[in-house]
């Protein structure tokens, strides 16, 4: 496939940009990707070592620092409370020192994910018509069984008014089932 920009070289980069909810995909060669996208690398892609640290550093430098509405703590000051890894070290290495780093750098990570994919949580994609095994099991349950699961969930969340409403509804359904039998 040829590059969508220059139409001369092979496209090796799929560049997806989401701006204000509008998704735009381009198939670009390495040169055009480096020159024409908002994803700028100090090193060109071609004939160079490319590490996860380089990618993260570039992404984190472009998005959160440019957000003037929601200022973030000074990046060099962010330090993991457990392993003492700095945010700067994380960007250089491209991986965390320990599990606590996720909490320590959470403010930066959440903003970065939101900037990259439009949300802080990745939900993934599923083929049309895909039904999870949980959904299949739930589909086969009776109304009373479904309400019992909701009741259990309400109790766990300490939503006692909702739990009482569900309990009464379950009793009513059971009486109706007995009357119809």
C-alpha positions in Angstrom: 0.0 0.0 0.0 1.3 3.4 -0.9 1.5 6.4 1.5 -1.7 8.5 1.5 0.4 11.7 1.6 3.2 11.4 -0.9 1.9 8.4 -2.9 5.5 7.3 -3.6 6.8 5.1 -0.7 5.2 2.1 1.0 3.0 3.0 4.0 4.4 1.5 7.2 2.6 3.6 9.7 -1.1 3.6 10.4 -1.7 7.1 12.0 -5.1 7.5 13.7 -6.1 10.9 15.1 -9.2 11.6 17.0 -10.1 15.3 17.3 -13.4 16.4 18.9 -14.7 12.8 18.5 -13.9 12.7 14.7 -11.6 9.8 13.8 -9.2 10.2 10.9 -6.9 7.4 9.7 -4.0 7.7 7.4 -1.5 5.2 6.0 1.8 6.9 5.9 5.4 6.2 5.0 7.9 6.8 7.8 9.1 10.1 6.3 5.6 11.6 5.9 4.6 10.3 9.4 7.6 12.2 10.9 6.9 15.4 8.8 3.1 15.8 8.7 1.6 14.4 11.9 1.3 15.9 15.3 3.2 12.8 16.5 6.7 14.2 16.2 9.9 12.2 17.0 13.3 13.7 17.6 14.8 10.7 15.8 13.4 9.8 12.5 11.8 6.3 12.4 14.0 5.1 9.6 17.2 3.3 10.5 17.2 4.1 14.2 16.5 2.3 17.5 13.0 3.0 18.6 12.1 2.2 22.2 8.9 2.3 24.2 10.5 5.0 26.3 10.9 7.2 23.2 7.3 6.7 22.3 6.0 7.5 25.8 8.3 10.4 26.2 7.0 11.9 23.0 3.4 11.3 23.8 3.6 12.6 27.3 5.6 15.7 26.2 3.0 16.6 23.6 -0.3 16.2 25.5 -0.4 17.0 29.2 2.2 19.8 29.2 0.1 21.6 26.5 -3.1 21.5 28.6 -3.3 24.9 30.1 -6.8 24.5 31.4 -5.8 21.7 33.8 -2.2 22.3 34.9 -0.3 19.2 36.2 2.3 18.9 38.8 5.9 19.6 37.6 6.8 16.4 35.9 10.4 16.1 37.4 8.8 16.3 40.9 6.7 13.2 40.4 8.3 10.3 42.3 6.9 6.8 43.2 6.4 6.6 46.9 7.6 2.9 47.0 10.5 2.4 44.6 11.4 6.1 44.3 11.4 6.0 40.5 11.0 9.5 39.0 8.6 10.3 36.2 11.6 11.3 34.2 13.1 7.8 34.7 9.8 6.2 33.7 9.8 8.1 30.4 13.4 7.1 29.7 13.0 3.4 30.5 9.5 3.0 29.2 8.4 0.8 32.1 7.5 1.2 35.7 9.7 0.2 38.6 6.8 -1.3 40.7 3.0 -1.6 40.9 2.8 1.5 43.0 4.1 3.6 40.1 0.7 3.3 38.5 -0.8 5.2 41.5 2.1 7.7 41.8 1.9 8.7 38.1 -1.9 8.3 37.8 -2.5 12.0 37.1 -0.2 11.9 34.1 -1.3 8.5 32.8 -5.1 9.2 33.0 -4.7 12.5 31.1 -2.4 10.8 28.5 -4.8 8.0 27.8 -7.7 10.4 27.5 -5.6 12.5 25.1 -4.6 9.5 23.0 -7.9 7.4 22.8 -10.5 9.9 24.0 -11.2 8.1 27.3 -9.2 7.0 30.4 -10.4 3.4 30.2 -9.8 1.2 27.2 -12.8 -0.8 26.3 -11.5 -2.5 23.2 -13.5 -3.6 20.2 -15.8 -6.5 19.6 -17.2 -7.9 16.4 -20.8 -7.1 15.7 -23.1 -9.7 17.3 -20.5 -10.8 19.8 -22.0 -12.1 23.0 -19.9 -12.8 26.0 -20.3 -16.0 28.0 -21.7 -14.0 30.9 -24.3 -12.4 28.6 -25.3 -15.9 27.4 -25.7 -17.2 30.9 -27.7 -14.1 32.0 -30.0 -14.5 28.9 -31.0 -18.0 30.1 -31.8 -16.9 33.7 -35.4 -16.4 34.8 -36.6 -12.9 35.8 -36.4 -13.9 39.5 -32.8 -15.1 39.2 -31.8 -11.9 37.4 -33.5 -9.8 40.2 -31.7 -11.9 42.8 -28.3 -11.1 41.2 -29.3 -7.4 41.2 -30.3 -7.7 44.9 -27.0 -9.2 45.8 -25.2 -6.4 44.0 -27.3 -3.7 45.8 -26.4 -5.3 49.1 -22.7 -5.4 48.3 -22.9 -1.7 47.3 -24.9 -1.0 50.5 -27.8 0.4 48.5 -30.3 -0.9 51.1 -33.4 1.0 49.7 -32.9 -0.5 46.3 -32.2 -3.9 47.9 -35.5 -3.7 49.8 -37.4 -2.8 46.6 -35.8 -5.7 44.8 -36.5 -8.1 47.7 -40.2 -7.1 47.6 -40.3 -7.5 43.8 -38.8 -11.0 44.1 -41.4 -12.0 46.7 -44.2 -10.7 44.5 -42.9 -12.7 41.4 -42.6 -15.9 43.5 -46.2 -15.5 44.7 -47.3 -15.1 41.1 -45.3 -18.2 40.0 -46.9 -20.3 42.8 -50.4 -19.0 41.9 -49.9 -19.9 38.2 -48.6 -23.4 39.0 
